[in-house]
Structure formats: C-alpha cells, structure tokens
Amino acid sequence: MSGNRILSIDNLRVETQTGVLLDDVSIHVDRGEVLGIIGESGAGKSTLALSSIMLFKSGCRPTAGSITLGGQSLMELGTAELETIRRTKASYVAQSAAAAFNPFYRLEDQVTEIPAMAQKLTSAQRRRMATELFEELQLPDPQNFGRRYPHQVSGGQLQRAMIAMALINQPDLIIFDEPTTALDVTTQIEVLRLIKKVASTHNCGALYISHDLAVVSQMADRIVVMRNGKMVEQGPTRQLVDHPQTEYAKRLVAHQGDGSYASTNGSDETLLDVRNVDVGYGGVTAVKDASIRLGSGSVLALVGESGSGKTTLARSIAGLQPARTGEIRMRDSLLAPLVERRSFDQRRLIQYIHQLPDLALNPRQTIRDVVGRPLSYFHGLRGTGAEQRLRELMDAIELPVAYLDRYPASLSGGQKQRVCIARSLAAKPDILICDEITSALDPLVEESIVKLLTRLIKDEGLSILFITHNLGLALRFSHKTAVMQGGRIVEHGDTRAVFEQPQSDYTKSLIRAVPQLREGWLDGFSANAA
Amino acid sequence: MSNKLTLTVSLAVLATMAAAAILAPVLAPFPPNEMVHAAFDAPGVGGVLGADGLGRDMLSRILYATRYTFVATLIATTLACMIGVSLAIIAGLSKGWVDIVIGRAVDILMSIPQIIFALIILAIAGVSLTTLILTMAVLQSSTYYRVTRPIAGDLAAMEYVEVGRLRGERLHWYLFKEILPNMVPSLLAQFGLGLSSAALFISSLSFLGIGIQPPAADLGGLVRENALALSTGRLTPLIPAFCIALFCLSVNGIVDWLVGRFSDKPDVK
C-alpha cells in the first residue's frame, strides 16, 4: 500500500494573519487514483490542492500537520529542493488556459519548457516530445499543432495543450484546478474524457478540483467535500453520491435536480414579440433571423454555447445593440432599435441584469445610492417615500436593511447580484432580461437566486428572459426554452418538449453533454460518440 | 521620512504660506511698492529681509508675491483640471468623431511648447492677470485630458455606465455620479503635480517679463528683479526662489498622502 501512496496530507492547518484557511485536513492519493475536491469558492479547494506541492498564497503558511509527496516529507525542505520537486514530481492544470499561456511563444516551446530546463534539447527533440503528447491528446494535425501560437487554437484545444504540458515531465501527481469550468458543455466532454484516459494510462495520481458535483462524480474515485476550510465529508464517489451523510453534502447532491420542470403558470398572452431580428457588429452578423416570444408571467430560457449570439440578441432587445432588420414589440408598441429612441416608460418596463455584478455596481456608490437612483429617476421618490420603498426592496431580495449604507466591495458575489436585482425591481418593470446572472456564482448561491426570481415572478408579476449556458438550470426554472446556435434560433418551444423531444441535432447533442451524477455516464457517452 | 511626518510638515508649510498670502496686507510692515529703504540695504539694516535695488522692503514684497502666485496657480490649475477632465469624460462617453476631434485638438496643443504658445497668446491678447490665468488653464488642461481620457474610456465601458444608459441618464449624471468619483485617486495625483507645474510656469513667465507686470510682482518676478544682486554676492533672489521650491515640495507631500489614502477601496462603516 505505502509503495503506491503518492500524496498524503495529514492534519494540515494553514493560517493567514487574520484567519484559518484550512483546518485539520487529511487526504491521500494513491497511484492511478483520482481524488475529487468539491466545494464553493472560498472553501479552500485550491489552497488544499496547492499545498500538496507546498505552494501557498502570500501571507499564508502551514502551522500544523504534514505533507508527504512521493515518500518525501515536504515541510522540512528548503526552497531549492522544493523547486526540484515541483519540477519533477507534480504538475498543475489551471482553470483558464488562455491566461496560463504566454501569447508570444509557440505552443511546443511552452509545452516542453520543463524538460528543456533540465537538459539541453534541440528544437527537433522538443518538437518530437510535444508531438507525441499532442497525438495522445487527439489534437488536430499533431505534427504542426505546436507551431501555433495560443491565440490560434480554440479554448478546448488550449486546455488540452495545457494537459500536455502537465504530462511532459511524467509527474507522479497532477492537480486539475477546475480544468473545464471555462469550456462549453460539448467541449467539456472531450476534455473530460481525455483527462480520465490520461490519468489511467500514465498511472499517476490526480487531484481534481471542481464546484460541479456531476463532473467530479464522473472523474474521481473518491471525493472530498470542503467547506469554509474544513473537510465536511470524504468517501468513495458512489457512496458519497448515493448516500451522502452530512447535511451539506445532501444539499449538494439534491442541487443537481430531480429533473422536474417549473410549473406552468404563465399565460398565453404575448408580452414581448421578437420577429426576424438580425444583429451585427461591423461586418459580422452575430444574430440571424431570430424570432422569440415571451409570454407574460413566464420565463423564457435562451440557451446556447458561448458565441452563439444569446447575449447579442438580449442586448438588441434592451436596445443596447441596434437590430438591423426585424421588429421588437412589447405588447402593442413597436420598440425602437436603440434605447435612446425609446420612451421613458419603455425604458422603465424592460430592465437588464448583467452577468458580473462587480462591473455592474459602481464601487463608489452605496447600495442606497444604487437602488435609490431608479426610484427617484423613474418614480420621483425622495425622502421618506424612497426610504420606505428601499426597505421593501431590501426585504424582497432578502438582505438586511442595514446593508443600504454599505459599499459593494463589502458584499459577497451573490449579495451583489441581489442588489442588481433590487435595482431593476426599483423601476417596477414588466420584463427582466437576465444575462447569465448566476454563472459566476456557486451552485447553492445560484439556487437561492433562482428561488428569489421564482418568487418575484409571482409577487411582482414579472416576466423573465433568462439567458444561460446551463441547461439544467433552464430545465428547472423556465417555462419555455429557445436554443441558439451560430446566431440562429434552432429550437423554440415548451421547456418540457424541448428537453424530452428535441427536434434539432444540436439540441440533442447539448442535452446529452450535460454532466450527470449517474454512474458510468461519461464512459457511456464516449461509447455513444465513438 | 514617514508618510505621516511628511504630511504634517507639508501641511504646516502650506498653511503658513497660505496665511502669509491671505494676511499680506496686515503682516507686511511697509507698502510693497514704495521705496522705504536705501537701495540694496542688507537684511536687518533695512527691514527683516533687506531691500531691493529700488529700496523697496523685501519682506513686504515677498508676502504680496506669494499672494499673486497662490491665487494665479490655484485658479489656473482648477480651471485646467475642469476643462481637461470634462473633455476627457465627454470624449470617453461619446467615442466616434467627438472623441477624434477633441483628441486631435489636444494633440495640436501639446505639440507646441507651452512657453512659446503662452508668449504668442499673451503678446496678442495683452498681459493681464485674467488672460494669464486663462492661458495657463487652457495650456495645462491638455495634461489632465491625457491622464484622464484612458481612465474615462475604461470607466465608460463599465456595465454600471450601461445601466445608466438604459435608464436614459444625462451627461451630468455620468460626470458627477458614475465616472468622476472613480477618477479621484488618479486626479489627485495629477492635480498636485499640476499645482507645482503651474506655480513653476507662472514663475517662468514672470521671470521672462510677460507674467505679472511691475510694479506688482509674483515670486518669479521677484527672482528676476533681484537677479542682478547675485553678482554682488547677495542672496536676496534666492529667497523667492526658495519659496517656490517650498511650495512645490509641500504640495507634493500632501498629494502623496492623499493618493495613498484614496487608492484603498471604500470600506464598511
């Protein structure tokens, strides 16, 4: 057993000056084994994974416990010895390959950098080493792939090139830090399959970090659930998924949904009618001949992968990016393509919520300023009238009234997004356009935001155009679904119909690619695809 | 020197100078333009700081000169800052041809050496305190534009500005509520640098004889009037020069502290 053990971390405690990042955490990884680490952002997943090679963020240090990698205790080693270990024993695959590659060097030079540091290699040798791995990772034209620069390949290909970089020094341990989070579902499948294959053929150990339980359940042999720097639960994958012991793990599993649809309470009255709209930037047409309808009191999900034109279509409805042809109607009135040409009431009735609340909230305005502005602008509310309404809005978004005097910097991501929701509610709109508003949030926070929106639909009589790349979310939350691909609407109908009897091949492939908790889902997928 | 100490010293120096400028009529022992001593009287003999070549009291003249320098510098810099920043925000928000026209106009302004440009304008318009201040304001506004235009561009691309656009907000809202507050840290630094360079600029103009006109004099003018005294081994012209340097140093000391403070994000109450 001990001969197979690659990594063991025992009772590790990591502290900063102000707090504890990891508290009494113990994990181990054997050869050929993948250990999944799951948890929300800030749970300590990355801190734990990087501690296996003694890398700590500045200001953090281990204060108790031991770390053993490949039979060597790392705590006592000096900087030089640690660098050798990091170079030879372990590799790291980061979330964003685009940020991890230097845009000025060819891929093969970056992939082979580590062995070239250890020994003199000719460029022919370096290319041969890289080509072998590119071939294994099923990259197109492996002979010439390495000659390209990072911007010349797709996101999925770049992530695979990064896996090649991780494999080149034949490490004992590979750390995958959310390696597919930035990818589309269909691209994600490819990368997941490769990671799984690589982990078994190279006979190394792996740590797989993700906030997506379905993905981890497909990749890992065992799973550790982290929360607030503590280990909540640890166990073999199937056991943890099928019989979670702790409350938190149960909630994580339950979050994956039971496949039930949102109850239909929307009327058939069409509130927003978008007909044959073309939208473009310069010479590019991003949306072609798109038509969608939003019924009053209902949720229309607009799904598709990145670059499919979802956001562009939403922006043209909001009047930020003018439609070139086609028409957009709200009830009986025709909306001007540009928001500047729309009437006061038209501007009030459609509210837009952005993806990243950090950019959508002015850091130098208090929550009171942010939410109060639409009150005074649209409704002329000031003084006690405004104060009354502000309190109602804070209640509606379930934040304490005392937060009104805070600045956005002191709020969490989910709370900031709630403030953005309050700002749009302040206008008393009919339509909310939500542009991926939960995609930057943790799953359980996402769940609470969706619950909030569901309640608001009833309480405030809202209709929502909900843009998302998350199909599971669309299924749970929306009444109707429209699927976009390459700027066109390829499917539009009742959510249940779209998910149960998809008409277009694209919708079918999208639905198939959504990770599931089911055992063998990924393997089954590879067999199907082959 | 620690930041706190720099701040205290700078504030003390600047406060003293400001008090001297404001209270000049009360503090000055003699009227500044009257010959009350013998020419080139040494300090102590004719007044505390001696007399100039015409026998006027140096201390009184320096007090009044500080007044001129202070007023001209403050007004010119504030005007320059307002012009430059407004143009930058307008350009950043509207993009397109407005941005291009403003940008090229500023380029032209910057391509001509400021002092020569000032010489031409003052020669045409005639020298008075008003034209002097306006000329300086226009010339120096180009640096504020240069510094704030990229920031305005970044801020204009922020989604909270887009939220304002969706609401239908007008220019003054963006200017004062969305963009300007986020510019404060970088503006403070530039404003401080601008104060010193404006003080130096007006002093240079006066030194060249096209600034404040005699018999009135600002600090630069005093250096010029007394420059000849250097050759006789007297240090009189160094006193106003020292005042100019002291002013620039203490302004920078204060700005350093302000920038350090404002670059932190606003915190929870």
Interface residues (C-beta under 8 A of the other chain):
Chain A: A318 G319 L320 V339 E340 F344 R347 Q351 Y352 H354 L356 L359 A360 L361 N362 P363 R364 Q365 D369 R373 P374 Y377 F378 D405 R406 Y407 A409 S410 R423 A427
Chain B: M158 E159 Y160 E162 V163 R165 L166 R167 G168 E169 K177 E178 P181 N182 K265 P266 D267 V268 K269
